[in-house]
Amino acid sequence: MHADSHPGNYIWNPKTKGLIMIDFEFVSIGQAVADIATFMFMRTNPAYRKKYEREFVQTWYERLIAGGNCKAENYSWD
């Protein structure tokens, strides 16, 4: 996990239309979903969180499982 997830540690790549993470000073092993939680809690307002939180976490989870390193039976959505 990045462990310091905020807008200043991301750069937008217009060619790939994706984010590049920078500043890995606090990188560690742990629940990577904590990066989403930190970003959402520290950098967005409650209305934005309520609207998008589940979608962000669901997308993260689906990509995690699709990547093949985690299996849904070992790392359930619940």
MMTF fields as JSON, N, C-alpha, C and O atoms, coordinates in Angstrom:
{
  "mmtfVersion": "1.0.0",
  "mmtfProducer": "UNKNOWN",
  "numBonds": 311,
  "numAtoms": 312,
  "numGroups": 78,
  "numChains": 1,
  "numModels": 1,
  "chainsPerModel": [1],
  "groupsPerChain": [78],
  "chainIdList": ["A"],
  "bondAtomList": [4, 2, 8, 6, 12, 10, 16, 14, 20, 18, 24, 22, 28, 26, 32, 30, 36, 34, 40, 38, 44, 42, 48, 46, 52, 50, 56, 54, 60, 58, 64, 62, 68, 66, 72, 70, 76, 74, 80, 78, 84, 82, 88, 86, 92, 90, 96, 94, 100, 98, 104, 102, 108, 106, 112, 110, 116, 114, 120, 118, 124, 122, 128, 126, 132, 130, 136, 134, 140, 138, 144, 142, 148, 146, 152, 150, 156, 154, 160, 158, 164, 162, 168, 166, 172, 170, 176, 174, 180, 178, 184, 182, 188, 186, 192, 190, 196, 194, 200, 198, 204, 202, 208, 206, 212, 210, 216, 214, 220, 218, 224, 222, 228, 226, 232, 230, 236, 234, 240, 238, 244, 242, 248, 246, 252, 250, 256, 254, 260, 258, 264, 262, 268, 266, 272, 270, 276, 274, 280, 278, 284, 282, 288, 286, 292, 290, 296, 294, 300, 298, 304, 302, 308, 306],
  "bondOrderList": [1, 1, 1, 1, 1, 1, 1, 1, 1, 1, 1, 1, 1, 1, 1, 1, 1, 1, 1, 1, 1, 1, 1, 1, 1, 1, 1, 1, 1, 1, 1, 1, 1, 1, 1, 1, 1, 1, 1, 1, 1, 1, 1, 1, 1, 1, 1, 1, 1, 1, 1, 1, 1, 1, 1, 1, 1, 1, 1, 1, 1, 1, 1, 1, 1, 1, 1, 1, 1, 1, 1, 1, 1, 1, 1, 1, 1],
  "groupList": [{"groupName": "MET", "atomNameList": ["N", "CA", "C", "O"], "elementList": ["N", "C", "C", "O"], "formalChargeList": [0, 0, 0, 0], "bondAtomList": [1, 0, 2, 1, 3, 2], "bondOrderList": [1, 1, 2], "singleLetterCode": "M", "chemCompType": "L-PEPTIDE LINKING"}, {"groupName": "HIS", "atomNameList": ["N", "CA", "C", "O"], "elementList": ["N", "C", "C", "O"], "formalChargeList": [0, 0, 0, 0], "bondAtomList": [1, 0, 2, 1, 3, 2], "bondOrderList": [1, 1, 2], "singleLetterCode": "H", "chemCompType": "L-PEPTIDE LINKING"}, {"groupName": "ALA", "atomNameList": ["N", "CA", "C", "O"], "elementList": ["N", "C", "C", "O"], "formalChargeList": [0, 0, 0, 0], "bondAtomList": [1, 0, 2, 1, 3, 2], "bondOrderList": [1, 1, 2], "singleLetterCode": "A", "chemCompType": "L-PEPTIDE LINKING"}, {"groupName": "ASP", "atomNameList": ["N", "CA", "C", "O"], "elementList": ["N", "C", "C", "O"], "formalChargeList": [0, 0, 0, 0], "bondAtomList": [1, 0, 2, 1, 3, 2], "bondOrderList": [1, 1, 2], "singleLetterCode": "D", "chemCompType": "L-PEPTIDE LINKING"}, {"groupName": "SER", "atomNameList": ["N", "CA", "C", "O"], "elementList": ["N", "C", "C", "O"], "formalChargeList": [0, 0, 0, 0], "bondAtomList": [1, 0, 2, 1, 3, 2], "bondOrderList": [1, 1, 2], "singleLetterCode": "S", "chemCompType": "L-PEPTIDE LINKING"}, {"groupName": "PRO", "atomNameList": ["N", "CA", "C", "O"], "elementList": ["N", "C", "C", "O"], "formalChargeList": [0, 0, 0, 0], "bondAtomList": [1, 0, 2, 1, 3, 2], "bondOrderList": [1, 1, 2], "singleLetterCode": "P", "chemCompType": "L-PEPTIDE LINKING"}, {"groupName": "GLY", "atomNameList": ["N", "CA", "C", "O"], "elementList": ["N", "C", "C", "O"], "formalChargeList": [0, 0, 0, 0], "bondAtomList": [1, 0, 2, 1, 3, 2], "bondOrderList": [1, 1, 2], "singleLetterCode": "G", "chemCompType": "PEPTIDE LINKING"}, {"groupName": "ASN", "atomNameList": ["N", "CA", "C", "O"], "elementList": ["N", "C", "C", "O"], "formalChargeList": [0, 0, 0, 0], "bondAtomList": [1, 0, 2, 1, 3, 2], "bondOrderList": [1, 1, 2], "singleLetterCode": "N", "chemCompType": "L-PEPTIDE LINKING"}, {"groupName": "TYR", "atomNameList": ["N", "CA", "C", "O"], "elementList": ["N", "C", "C", "O"], "formalChargeList": [0, 0, 0, 0], "bondAtomList": [1, 0, 2, 1, 3, 2], "bondOrderList": [1, 1, 2], "singleLetterCode": "Y", "chemCompType": "L-PEPTIDE LINKING"}, {"groupName": "ILE", "atomNameList": ["N", "CA", "C", "O"], "elementList": ["N", "C", "C", "O"], "formalChargeList": [0, 0, 0, 0], "bondAtomList": [1, 0, 2, 1, 3, 2], "bondOrderList": [1, 1, 2], "singleLetterCode": "I", "chemCompType": "L-PEPTIDE LINKING"}, {"groupName": "TRP", "atomNameList": ["N", "CA", "C", "O"], "elementList": ["N", "C", "C", "O"], "formalChargeList": [0, 0, 0, 0], "bondAtomList": [1, 0, 2, 1, 3, 2], "bondOrderList": [1, 1, 2], "singleLetterCode": "W", "chemCompType": "L-PEPTIDE LINKING"}, {"groupName": "LYS", "atomNameList": ["N", "CA", "C", "O"], "elementList": ["N", "C", "C", "O"], "formalChargeList": [0, 0, 0, 0], "bondAtomList": [1, 0, 2, 1, 3, 2], "bondOrderList": [1, 1, 2], "singleLetterCode": "K", "chemCompType": "L-PEPTIDE LINKING"}, {"groupName": "THR", "atomNameList": ["N", "CA", "C", "O"], "elementList": ["N", "C", "C", "O"], "formalChargeList": [0, 0, 0, 0], "bondAtomList": [1, 0, 2, 1, 3, 2], "bondOrderList": [1, 1, 2], "singleLetterCode": "T", "chemCompType": "L-PEPTIDE LINKING"}, {"groupName": "LEU", "atomNameList": ["N", "CA", "C", "O"], "elementList": ["N", "C", "C", "O"], "formalChargeList": [0, 0, 0, 0], "bondAtomList": [1, 0, 2, 1, 3, 2], "bondOrderList": [1, 1, 2], "singleLetterCode": "L", "chemCompType": "L-PEPTIDE LINKING"}, {"groupName": "PHE", "atomNameList": ["N", "CA", "C", "O"], "elementList": ["N", "C", "C", "O"], "formalChargeList": [0, 0, 0, 0], "bondAtomList": [1, 0, 2, 1, 3, 2], "bondOrderList": [1, 1, 2], "singleLetterCode": "F", "chemCompType": "L-PEPTIDE LINKING"}, {"groupName": "GLU", "atomNameList": ["N", "CA", "C", "O"], "elementList": ["N", "C", "C", "O"], "formalChargeList": [0, 0, 0, 0], "bondAtomList": [1, 0, 2, 1, 3, 2], "bondOrderList": [1, 1, 2], "singleLetterCode": "E", "chemCompType": "L-PEPTIDE LINKING"}, {"groupName": "VAL", "atomNameList": ["N", "CA", "C", "O"], "elementList": ["N", "C", "C", "O"], "formalChargeList": [0, 0, 0, 0], "bondAtomList": [1, 0, 2, 1, 3, 2], "bondOrderList": [1, 1, 2], "singleLetterCode": "V", "chemCompType": "L-PEPTIDE LINKING"}, {"groupName": "GLN", "atomNameList": ["N", "CA", "C", "O"], "elementList": ["N", "C", "C", "O"], "formalChargeList": [0, 0, 0, 0], "bondAtomList": [1, 0, 2, 1, 3, 2], "bondOrderList": [1, 1, 2], "singleLetterCode": "Q", "chemCompType": "L-PEPTIDE LINKING"}, {"groupName": "ARG", "atomNameList": ["N", "CA", "C", "O"], "elementList": ["N", "C", "C", "O"], "formalChargeList": [0, 0, 0, 0], "bondAtomList": [1, 0, 2, 1, 3, 2], "bondOrderList": [1, 1, 2], "singleLetterCode": "R", "chemCompType": "L-PEPTIDE LINKING"}, {"groupName": "CYS", "atomNameList": ["N", "CA", "C", "O"], "elementList": ["N", "C", "C", "O"], "formalChargeList": [0, 0, 0, 0], "bondAtomList": [1, 0, 2, 1, 3, 2], "bondOrderList": [1, 1, 2], "singleLetterCode": "C", "chemCompType": "L-PEPTIDE LINKING"}],
  "groupTypeList": [0, 1, 2, 3, 4, 1, 5, 6, 7, 8, 9, 10, 7, 5, 11, 12, 11, 6, 13, 9, 0, 9, 3, 14, 15, 14, 16, 4, 9, 6, 17, 2, 16, 2, 3, 9, 2, 12, 14, 0, 14, 0, 18, 12, 7, 5, 2, 8, 18, 11, 11, 8, 15, 18, 15, 14, 16, 17, 12, 10, 8, 15, 18, 13, 9, 2, 6, 6, 7, 19, 11, 2, 15, 7, 8, 4, 10, 3],
  "groupIdList": [1, 2, 3, 4, 5, 6, 7, 8, 9, 10, 11, 12, 13, 14, 15, 16, 17, 18, 19, 20, 21, 22, 23, 24, 25, 26, 27, 28, 29, 30, 31, 32, 33, 34, 35, 36, 37, 38, 39, 40, 41, 42, 43, 44, 45, 46, 47, 48, 49, 50, 51, 52, 53, 54, 55, 56, 57, 58, 59, 60, 61, 62, 63, 64, 65, 66, 67, 68, 69, 70, 71, 72, 73, 74, 75, 76, 77, 78],
  "secStructList": [7, 7, 1, 7, 7, 1, 4, 4, 4, 3, 3, 3, 3, 6, 6, 6, 6, 3, 3, 3, 3, 7, 7, 7, 6, 6, 7, 7, 1, 1, 7, 6, 2, 2, 2, 2, 2, 2, 2, 2, 2, 2, 2, 1, 7, 2, 2, 2, 2, 2, 2, 2, 2, 2, 2, 2, 2, 2, 2, 2, 2, 2, 2, 2, 2, 2, 6, 6, 1, 1, 7, 6, 6, 6, 1, 7, 7, 7],
  "xCoordList": [0.829, 0.0, 0.867, 1.991, 0.369, 1.125, 1.27, 2.358, 0.202, 0.159, 0.27, 0.433, 0.186, 0.164, -0.631, -0.152, -1.85, -2.672, -3.387, -4.337, -2.911, -3.572, -3.261, -2.327, -4.021, -3.864, -2.449, -2.069, -1.675, -0.32, 0.626, 1.727, 0.211, 1.056, 0.591, 0.941, -0.185, -0.642, -0.398, -0.556, -0.016, 0.154, -0.722, -0.707, -1.478, -2.342, -1.513, -0.766, -1.644, -0.972, -2.008, -2.842, -1.978, -2.994, -2.93, -3.944, -1.761, -1.647, -2.386, -3.1, -2.217, -2.866, -4.185, -4.939, -4.462, -5.647, -5.687, -6.731, -4.523, -4.406, -3.559, -2.93, -3.555, -2.786, -1.442, -1.326, -0.446, 0.874, 1.081, 0.941, 1.414, 1.659, 3.124, 4.009, 3.377, 4.739, 4.898, 3.929, 6.093, 6.396, 6.079, 5.027, 6.991, 6.778, 7.477, 7.921, 7.572, 8.248, 7.623, 8.339, 6.307, 5.625, 5.085, 4.294, 5.497, 4.977, 5.198, 6.235, 4.209, 4.3, 3.385, 2.629, 3.463, 2.577, 1.36, 1.489, 0.201, -1.031, -2.222, -2.099, -3.348, -4.572, -4.545, -4.698, -4.351, -4.254, -5.539, -5.509, -6.661, -7.913, -7.843, -8.639, -6.904, -6.707, -6.309, -6.626, -5.622, -5.275, -6.533, -6.615, -7.506, -8.772, -9.474, -9.971, -9.51, -10.178, -9.516, -10.206, -8.192, -7.471, -7.768, -8.075, -7.678, -7.946, -9.362, -9.578, -10.327, -11.726, -11.996, -12.697, -11.468, -11.743, -11.046, -11.644, -9.793, -8.999, -9.18, -8.946, -9.593, -9.557, -10.886, -10.916, -11.975, -13.27, -14.288, -14.085, -15.368, -16.414, -17.404, -17.438, -18.196, -19.107, -20.073, -20.354, -20.58, -21.51, -20.83, -21.414, -19.597, -18.839, -18.57, -18.744, -18.148, -17.88, -19.127, -19.072, -20.236, -21.485, -21.85, -22.336, -21.61, -21.97, -21.048, -21.52, -19.733, -18.771, -18.009, -17.358, -18.062, -17.228, -17.416, -16.438, -18.633, -18.862, -18.372, -17.778, -18.616, -18.171, -16.65, -16.129, -15.933, -14.468, -13.947, -13.067, -14.489, -14.018, -14.397, -13.6, -15.593, -16.017, -15.106, -14.701, -14.782, -13.885, -12.509, -11.926, -11.985, -10.689, -10.731, -9.823, -11.778, -11.894, -11.97, -11.276, -12.792, -12.927, -11.597, -11.261, -10.848, -9.542, -8.522, -7.663, -8.615, -7.725, -7.937, -6.976, -9.183, -9.509, -9.141, -8.579, -9.455, -9.159, -7.664, -7.244, -6.857, -5.408, -4.81, -3.677, -5.555, -5.117, -4.268, -3.991, -3.849, -3.036, -3.871, -3.359, -5.135, -6.062, -7.259, -7.742, -7.727, -8.903, -10.095, -9.962, -11.244, -12.44, -12.767, -13.254, -12.507, -12.815, -11.884, -12.227, -10.711, -9.773, -9.853, -9.384, -10.446, -10.492, -11.865, -12.009, -12.854, -14.23, -14.545, -13.863, -15.568, -16.03, -16.435, -16.163, -17.076, -17.483, -16.292, -16.449],
  "yCoordList": [-1.188, 0.0, 1.243, 1.216, 2.312, 3.555, 4.219, 4.675, 4.276, 4.785, 6.304, 6.82, 7.02, 8.479, 8.97, 9.771, 8.468, 8.697, 10.045, 10.22, 10.988, 12.28, 12.826, 12.355, 13.802, 14.272, 14.707, 14.596, 15.19, 15.619, 14.485, 14.72, 13.25, 12.089, 11.314, 10.147, 11.963, 11.369, 12.349, 13.558, 11.826, 12.619, 11.985, 10.767, 12.8, 12.316, 12.104, 12.991, 10.928, 10.629, 10.724, 9.828, 11.78, 11.945, 10.893, 10.613, 10.308, 9.287, 8.009, 7.436, 7.563, 6.326, 6.59, 5.661, 7.865, 8.263, 7.55, 7.075, 7.489, 6.842, 7.67, 8.65, 7.267, 7.962, 7.284, 6.06, 8.094, 7.603, 8.007, 9.179, 7.043, 7.339, 7.721, 7.137, 8.706, 9.12, 9.178, 8.969, 9.456, 9.633, 8.372, 8.272, 7.429, 6.147, 6.058, 4.983, 7.179, 7.228, 6.297, 5.709, 6.156, 5.366, 4.031, 3.388, 3.607, 2.373, 1.211, 1.125, 0.321, -0.805, -1.933, -1.786, -3.034, -4.162, -4.008, -3.787, -4.123, -3.986, -4.025, -4.421, -3.623, -3.594, -2.373, -1.241, -2.605, -1.491, -0.678, 0.495, -1.282, -0.532, 0.624, 1.56, 0.564, 1.672, 2.94, 4.037, 2.819, 3.999, 4.689, 5.918, 3.901, 4.48, 5.156, 6.275, 4.477, 5.034, 6.332, 7.302, 6.359, 7.565, 8.708, 9.82, 8.44, 9.473, 10.006, 11.218, 9.097, 9.506, 10.278, 11.289, 9.837, 10.471, 11.82, 12.794, 11.87, 13.077, 14.139, 15.322, 13.73, 14.672, 14.922, 15.622, 14.38, 14.629, 15.019, 14.78, 15.615, 15.992, 14.839, 13.925, 14.864, 13.745, 13.41, 12.235, 14.407, 14.134, 13.363, 12.441, 13.742, 13.044, 11.606, 10.675, 11.431, 10.074, 9.206, 8.067, 9.743, 8.974, 8.546, 7.437, 9.436, 9.157, 8.13, 7.277, 8.195, 7.405, 6.321, 5.494, 6.294, 5.369, 3.907, 3.213, 3.448, 2.045, 1.731, 0.678, 2.631, 2.423, 2.315, 1.44, 3.181, 3.139, 1.834, 1.198, 1.437, 0.214, -1.007, -1.938, -1.015, -2.134, -2.265, -3.374, -1.153, -1.183, -1.692, -2.52, -1.203, -1.675, -3.189, -3.905, -3.669, -5.093, -5.929, -6.939, -5.526, -6.275, -6.358, -7.404, -5.271, -5.279, -6.112, -6.759, -6.097, -6.918, -8.396, -9.134, -8.82, -10.225, -10.558, -11.62, -9.663, -9.902, -10.007, -10.681, -9.357, -9.403, -10.771, -11.045, -11.626, -12.997, -13.24, -14.395, -12.207, -12.408, -12.732, -13.277, -12.403, -12.714, -13.433, -13.075, -14.423, -15.158, -14.764, -14.59, -14.629, -14.19, -15.091, -14.611, -16.384, -17.294, -17.079, -17.447, -16.487, -16.204, -14.758, -14.434, -13.894, -12.471, -11.972, -11.359, -12.239, -11.957, -10.462, -9.676, -10.1, -8.708, -8.296, -7.171, -9.186, -8.858, -8.568, -8.275],
  "zCoordList": [0.0, 0.0, 0.0, 0.501, -0.546, -0.652, 0.713, 1.067, 1.468, 2.845, 2.968, 4.074, 1.858, 1.895, 0.687, -0.115, 0.585, -0.593, -0.517, 0.245, -1.32, -1.456, -2.845, -3.494, -3.306, -4.688, -5.069, -6.235, -4.125, -4.433, -4.762, -5.261, -4.487, -4.78, -6.016, -6.193, -6.853, -8.103, -9.241, -9.075, -10.38, -11.59, -12.66, -12.837, -13.369, -14.445, -15.706, -16.117, -16.32, -17.573, -18.692, -18.824, -19.495, -20.53, -21.631, -22.272, -21.862, -22.905, -22.53, -23.353, -21.292, -20.858, -20.144, -19.855, -19.86, -19.092, -17.757, -17.31, -17.134, -15.83, -14.887, -15.286, -13.647, -12.623, -12.403, -12.467, -12.145, -11.767, -10.319, -9.97, -9.482, -8.075, -7.889, -8.516, -7.021, -6.702, -5.18, -4.449, -4.707, -3.287, -2.483, -1.851, -2.518, -1.852, -0.495, -0.091, 0.2, 1.491, 2.524, 3.334, 2.509, 3.542, 3.033, 3.722, 1.849, 1.284, 2.251, 2.909, 2.324, 3.253, 2.793, 1.832, 3.478, 3.212, 4.11, 5.314, 3.53, 4.293, 3.359, 2.2, 3.851, 3.059, 2.143, 2.602, 0.861, -0.088, -0.152, -0.523, 0.202, 0.209, 1.214, 1.137, 2.145, 3.086, 2.347, 2.806, 1.21, 0.416, -0.109, -0.118, -0.543, -0.998, 0.174, 0.049, 1.298, 2.48, 2.925, 3.237, 2.958, 3.364, 2.411, 2.842, 1.127, 0.129, 0.285, 0.308, 0.392, 0.485, 1.77, 1.739, 2.874, 4.153, 4.291, 4.748, 3.898, 4.114, 3.032, 3.281, 1.842, 0.718, 0.023, -0.989, 0.525, -0.103, 0.96, 2.15, 0.519, 1.456, 1.644, 0.82, 2.695, 2.984, 1.845, 1.611, 1.141, 0.046, -1.083, -1.652, -1.402, -2.443, -2.015, -2.802, -0.775, -0.269, -0.351, -0.815, 0.094, 0.083, -1.337, -1.558, -2.292, -3.682, -4.337, -5.09, -4.063, -4.83, -4.079, -4.717, -2.783, -2.007, -2.421, -2.7, -2.461, -2.806, -4.223, -4.456, -5.156, -6.541, -6.607, -7.299, -5.906, -5.906, -5.33, -5.911, -4.193, -3.547, -4.386, -4.512, -4.955, -5.799, -7.015, -7.365, -7.66, -8.822, -8.421, -9.121, -7.3, -6.797, -6.576, -6.999, -5.918, -5.603, -6.885, -7.004, -7.824, -9.077, -9.823, -10.378, -9.836, -10.519, -9.748, -10.348, -8.442, -7.623, -7.939, -8.155, -7.965, -8.254, -9.703, -9.971, -10.631, -12.056, -12.305, -13.246, -11.486, -11.654, -11.375, -11.771, -10.701, -10.487, -9.251, -8.93, -8.549, -7.35, -6.12, -5.143, -6.165, -5.067, -5.652, -6.726, -4.965, -5.403, -4.529, -3.318, -5.157, -4.441, -3.258, -2.235, -3.382, -2.264, -1.075, 0.048, -1.304, -0.219, 0.262, 1.353, -0.552, -0.235, -0.671, -1.728, 0.143, -0.244, -0.219, 0.439, -0.935, -0.924, 0.479, 0.896, 1.209, 2.586, 3.456, 4.641]
}
